[in-house]
Amino acid sequence: MTFYPKGYGGQRRSPDEVKRDGWREQGVLAVSVDDQRLTWPERELVEQLGTRL
């Protein structure tokens, strides 16, 4: 088979690429509270939003 449907074969996207595409295409934000790139206030904001929603 020389043609692979999207999601089959080829290279797998990294989790960060999936998150980035989800934000750009659908407006869905996926953030881990444990992400080390976030500062303490940002982590608190993410946790509060997650708890509220």
Secondary structure as a PSIPRED ss2 file (coil, helix, strand):
# PSIPRED VFORMAT (PSIPRED V4.0)

   1 M C   1.000  0.000  0.000
   2 T C   1.000  0.000  0.000
   3 F C   1.000  0.000  0.000
   4 Y C   1.000  0.000  0.000
   5 P C   1.000  0.000  0.000
   6 K C   1.000  0.000  0.000
   7 G C   1.000  0.000  0.000
   8 Y C   1.000  0.000  0.000
   9 G C   1.000  0.000  0.000
  10 G C   1.000  0.000  0.000
  11 Q C   1.000  0.000  0.000
  12 R C   1.000  0.000  0.000
  13 R C   1.000  0.000  0.000
  14 S C   1.000  0.000  0.000
  15 P H   0.000  1.000  0.000
  16 D H   0.000  1.000  0.000
  17 E H   0.000  1.000  0.000
  18 V H   0.000  1.000  0.000
  19 K H   0.000  1.000  0.000
  20 R H   0.000  1.000  0.000
  21 D H   0.000  1.000  0.000
  22 G H   0.000  1.000  0.000
  23 W H   0.000  1.000  0.000
  24 R H   0.000  1.000  0.000
  25 E H   0.000  1.000  0.000
  26 Q H   0.000  1.000  0.000
  27 G C   1.000  0.000  0.000
  28 V C   1.000  0.000  0.000
  29 L C   1.000  0.000  0.000
  30 A C   1.000  0.000  0.000
  31 V C   1.000  0.000  0.000
  32 S C   1.000  0.000  0.000
  33 V C   1.000  0.000  0.000
  34 D C   1.000  0.000  0.000
  35 D C   1.000  0.000  0.000
  36 Q C   1.000  0.000  0.000
  37 R C   1.000  0.000  0.000
  38 L C   1.000  0.000  0.000
  39 T C   1.000  0.000  0.000
  40 W H   0.000  1.000  0.000
  41 P H   0.000  1.000  0.000
  42 E H   0.000  1.000  0.000
  43 R H   0.000  1.000  0.000
  44 E H   0.000  1.000  0.000
  45 L H   0.000  1.000  0.000
  46 V H   0.000  1.000  0.000
  47 E H   0.000  1.000  0.000
  48 Q H   0.000  1.000  0.000
  49 L H   0.000  1.000  0.000
  50 G H   0.000  1.000  0.000
  51 T H   0.000  1.000  0.000
  52 R H   0.000  1.000  0.000
  53 L C   1.000  0.000  0.000
